[in-house]
């Protein structure tokens, strides 16, 4: 692991990696653009909520 990456709980990281491998690529979902750098934060001049906020607030994502 590179020196500039800090893992505070190596055991938990290994559990997550093992679960991801066991579940397979079919169940892997990646959410990006947390800070709206890829998408606009305004629609018709109105500020919109970020995708991650919507998913988190509506309990639609599972943080493993």
FENQUILIN-V630518 format. One record per residue. N is the residue number from 1. PHI is phi in whole degrees, 0 to 359 (* if undefined). NEAR is the number of other C-alpha atoms within 8 Angstrom. Layout:
# FENQUILIN-V630518
{{N	PHI	NEAR} {N	PHI	NEAR}}
This chain:
# FENQUILIN-V630518
{{1	*	3} {2	301	4} {3	297	5} {4	274	4} {5	255	6} {6	252	5} {7	251	6} {8	277	4} {9	222	6} {10	300	7} {11	297	6} {12	295	7} {13	301	9} {14	296	8} {15	300	8} {16	296	9} {17	298	8} {18	296	8} {19	295	8} {20	298	10} {21	292	8} {22	292	6} {23	289	9} {24	86	8} {25	295	7} {26	299	5} {27	258	6} {28	279	8} {29	233	4} {30	242	4} {31	250	6} {32	231	4} {33	69	9} {34	299	9} {35	253	5} {36	63	9} {37	279	7} {38	263	5} {39	234	6} {40	287	7} {41	259	9} {42	229	8} {43	233	8} {44	53	4} {45	81	5} {46	256	6} {47	292	7} {48	245	7} {49	281	7} {50	290	10} {51	302	8} {52	298	8} {53	295	8} {54	297	9} {55	297	10} {56	293	9} {57	293	7} {58	266	6} {59	53	7} {60	263	7} {61	240	6} {62	248	5} {63	277	3} {64	265	3}}
